[in-house]
């Protein structure tokens, strides 16, 4: 890089020095962040179950009352310890004439009186659209029933109630206005926390909880969200009340499959005996995985005393309670055992096992949208939510709605196709996804889609394609020749990473991933250039050049302006690259391809390479007829704010590789796109001239189905509110935008602008803030973080926000453990992160809401958390 250095110093002095007017953060009042709700927690100290039914009026409430009776009033002897049963009805319509919680209260009161078992029962309604009427009909009250001794406790609560006997979404719309899902979930968590625990100083008691849903599995909640989706963040184990009537087998199986599709565990199916023996085909379908219990026929006359019916059904309810308690205990046991078992049998990637204790292992119970549900051993066991700031290692994009859609569509593809071989065949998912790729990420340049199974193999396919194209263009391969004529190498960048297979590793510069400890065969078959990088530091976007030279920009967007192509710096880049290529000795091989990660080098440390340098590099290679490969395995599909990072560079490749977000990250699949010219270089009369590369699972139906669904979902403003109207990029987001979206015209930063404006704060700071380089992370906070003394540099673009902690010696680089204390603190605070040495990053999905991004950024990368989380010692 000596030639580039000397020229740049001269130009730096005379042409390129730009001064960004400093704007002290003290000139702006610190914006009070929006309140960040604590993560949803599910206590596991007591068994808690959802009671579903395949339709309305099938007896959910009868089952709930039977469970309460079996648990609180055991026979023949009273329990040794006090017991508490919490019955929660989150949504109730037709109130007060219909009240399931009041029914459970009255039924248990009656059963307790007849059995002489002591019972302390309470009932209340927390929120209703008609508070005056509920005060008359169902005020909070407690009563004692049964004989002497320490009573068992029954707590019955209705959370939200509406007068009209219709679906909750209609009742809420007509009476109280929509109720957000978050409000239902937050209240449910508060009731689980309060209702299951005794007061301070009270004796320990056994407790049990059921949460009874309204209507059927797919009945809407008060916001319109289906209840099977509404309650999914808790993923409570389920009891399904099926249908024993004519036609009930189909409805019960459909309800069962709907719950399983969303990841619920179903402990048992309960049906009423209508004399049709529905339990036989149900048991056959469920293959004995789930018990099917049969209740005696329920009296239809509401005036009949149900005590006799409950006596007859007592054995069924006792068996059901036993199955539920056993399932709960087995779940807790598995969760506790998993860390040790994992450490004994699993070999984790990119992990030094000697540094991982049993306590460091994260037990993930499930995933819902952007959040992990993580098991934690605290004073009491708990499942808590953690935002997945690794986007599950850069693959994840779905919100909870898309996750369900993908599960459903992939199930359909598996049911329809299973798996079929791909050569000379076509089926709808493969054709649709290929067309979407060419119309989207490959629009304007690509004409062919080659499917494989992961990013690393997509790279190796791209290298084969590029080398064939180069060989054909330069006349070094005859049509009938199968022998090597000359050594071909790649032109690539220092800091690059293209995968872990042997061929992909040969195409990347020496690094921690390619050293002798990792890959003794590695030779590095290429010419590797040191790229200029761009970063934010101390409120200024900087361009770092060789020998410590730095230039500055007035904004991040200026870095991407194509007007820079006419600058002296562009000429310098071009001269340098041409000089290096011309002086590369042929004895080391012919440069047969350029391969690079456009804009961001991910595994290399989240480095933003100067787009001008990469654009010039492409142009120089094209002038020399060297095929260009873009490795978009990380950067593709709105990871950087655009469908393809090629749009950020304002130039196109000959070949590009995609994976990860292409399927929403739910299943492995990769694609290598190529131009017609590349494809034509493999055309001939002999099969030996074809591309002899393939995988048993090439273009597998489930992966192609997921890709088609994800691509369409991400770019549709109806499903992704972050996409601008033309579907080509993500919106730029600032705190001022959040305030204006909420109807607040004046911002806490002292900036007033019309509601719906987009760049008031940024304009005050002189930034060129447009929506062409969409970033989901709040600009003001990103700038503030960049000025923290513990931070070396910041990069924020699209769904990525990364920072490098200032460190030296062993605290710097990929092997650094410098950030371990910070990461531990953040995980405890609800954010799951994994570093690249002393580089830490937040990553969201293309659909992640601006509110969530702001809350995560405030909690994860606020200056206070950055400095307080670092163990300086």
Helices and strands as residue ranges (DSSP letters): H 2-11, I 12-16, G 25-27, E 41-43, E 47-53, H 60-72, E 83-92, H 100-115, E 119-128, H 131-137, E 141-145, E 152-161, H 168-171, I 172-176, H 181-195, E 206-212, H 227-230, E 237-241, H 248-261, E 266-272, H 278-286, E 291-295, H 307-345, G 353-355, G 358-360, E 363-368, E 371-377, E 381-388, H 391-394, H 400-417, H 428-439, E 448-452, H 455-473, E 488-493, H 502-506, E 526-529, E 533-537, E 540-544, G 546-548, E 550-553, H 556-559, G 562-566, H 568-582, G 586-588, E 590-596, E 600-601, E 607-609, H 611-623, E 628-631, H 646-649, E 655-658, G 660-663, E 670-674, H 676-680, G 687-689, H 701-714, H 735-741, H 760-764, H 779-786, E 791-797, E 800-805, G 809-811, H 820-828, E 831-832, E 839-843, H 850-861, H 863-868
